[in-house]
Amino acid sequence: MLKTIKVKLNAPADRSYSIVIGRGILKNAGKTVKDLGLGNDIFLITDSNVNCLYGKPALLSFRQGGFKTTASCVIKAGEDSKSLDSFIKIQGALYNFDRNGNRQIVIATLGGGVPGDLGGFIAGTYKRGISFIQMPTTLLGFVDCGLGGKTAVNFRDAKNSIGIFWQPRLVYMDIDALKTLPLREIQSGLAETLKYGVISDPALFDYLEFNSDKLLVPDMAVYERVIPICVKIKADITSADERDEKDIRIMLNFGHTAGHAIEAATGYRKYTHGEAISLGMLIAGGISKELGLFRDADLFRLENLIENLGLPVKLSGCKVSSVLEAMKHDKKFKSGVNRFILPVKIGACKVVDNIPEKVIAKAVKSRMV
Ligand SMILES: NC(=O)c1ccc[n+]([C@@H]2O[C@H](COP(=O)([O-])OP(=O)(O)OC[C@H]3O[C@@H](n4cnc5c(N)ncnc54)[C@H](O)[C@@H]3O)[C@@H](O)[C@H]2O)c1
């Protein structure tokens, strides 16, 4: 199975790109990238875990695909590497590799959201922007961070606070990489996967409910079906609202207002991103139910699926007040007016502003252990 999904961006047309999805296709990456005619030299950015598993085959594929020179830069695995320190070190290595600007470099990021976001930011800023391709290897990378063009590093205690939009020229997904991904990372990606069911695809939600045990194995046949569906939803949304300006892309933020607040209130250590987003989706569901917008039965289905995927439905390790305080820093809140993406049924969400604080507090409190 090889699927190609297109992200169509507004003019200039050459910013549109393809997302290639398949199994066992890492070995063909080099030729596919070379055929795009973006350059002759590959600079691979990956992390220490992914490098051990896929670094060599990726470089071999680039050489066999016709790239003249290849180099790789390996960061320490983990969120701490998404920093300005890593940014400066890699820019230095890239500068050395460039031989006084004589090379035609294409950056390839290989790994999850950390090498992806960092590598995209490096590509978008080196010489005011050079081509890059994303090769995600986590489920979160496949369904979310591998596409869309948001790149960034963290600064002090603020996540993704320094970054730019910089679109990849190709996203290349060998989903067999899931076979080596630790279960907790798979579960983290499943939170974003089920999010797509809630915001726009009730049939996807049904399918995930029916196959929840297979998703944890992981059963690759199930992922072959699910990943392209999620990619298509994100590709369509980002094509319609590349820069988050039209209240379309904002729907991807379902569960993220409370989720980000939970990550901050627990010091970014207790929960993975997906675990925090699961709790955030339940809090948004609770708010929506309280406002009479979301049925009890639908909230129950959401909670059940989250629980069956081994994701948390109860929150611990922080106070209600710290979650509420952290929420106030959400980028969607303007001049003290809050803004949430609330589910109205399985398959549809809406933006709601100015929700009474006591309603939000009640929904957070109901999730505490
Ligand atoms: N740009 C976006 O639109 C976007 C969207 C969502 C999240 N993000 C960002 O993504 C990051 C989180 O992404 P992530 O969860 O992919 O993190 P990650 O890159 O840290 O990967 C998680 C862990 O899995 C390991 N790993 C990766 N692929 C593997 C494989 N195939 N087999 C074994 N181990 C593997 C990594 O080494 C790491 O330890 C955060 O920084 C978040 O801000 C970005």
The ligand as an ORCA input file, in Angstrom:
! r2SCAN-3c Opt
* xyz 0 1
  N       4.477     20.972     14.729
  C       3.309     20.572     15.139
  O       2.270     20.816     14.500
  C       3.208     19.784     16.416
  C       1.993     19.181     16.772
  C       1.946     18.413     17.940
  C       3.085     18.280     18.730
  N       4.237     18.896     18.345
  C       5.460     18.748     19.155
  O       5.889     17.390     19.049
  C       6.664     17.045     20.197
  C       6.216     15.706     20.696
  O       6.332     14.780     19.628
  P       6.704     13.255     19.858
  O       5.801     12.680     20.866
  O       6.785     12.632     18.521
  O       8.101     13.404     20.598
  P       9.595     12.894     20.384
  O      10.148     13.364     19.125
  O      10.303     13.297     21.631
  O       9.451     11.280     20.340
  C       9.030     10.579     21.481
  C      10.028      9.464     21.857
  O       9.903      8.400     20.927
  C      11.212      8.051     20.424
  N      10.989      7.517     19.083
  C      10.606      8.206     17.978
  N      10.331      7.359     16.981
  C      10.582      6.111     17.428
  C      10.443      4.817     16.872
  N       9.925      4.626     15.654
  N      10.799      3.743     17.626
  C      11.259      3.933     18.899
  N      11.353      5.125     19.498
  C      11.013      6.200     18.766
  C      12.001      9.315     20.523
  O      13.382      9.064     20.546
  C      11.480      9.902     21.830
  O      12.140      9.293     22.908
  C       6.462     18.182     21.185
  O       7.624     18.979     21.209
  C       5.293     18.984     20.625
  O       5.362     20.349     20.950
  C       4.319     19.634     17.211
*
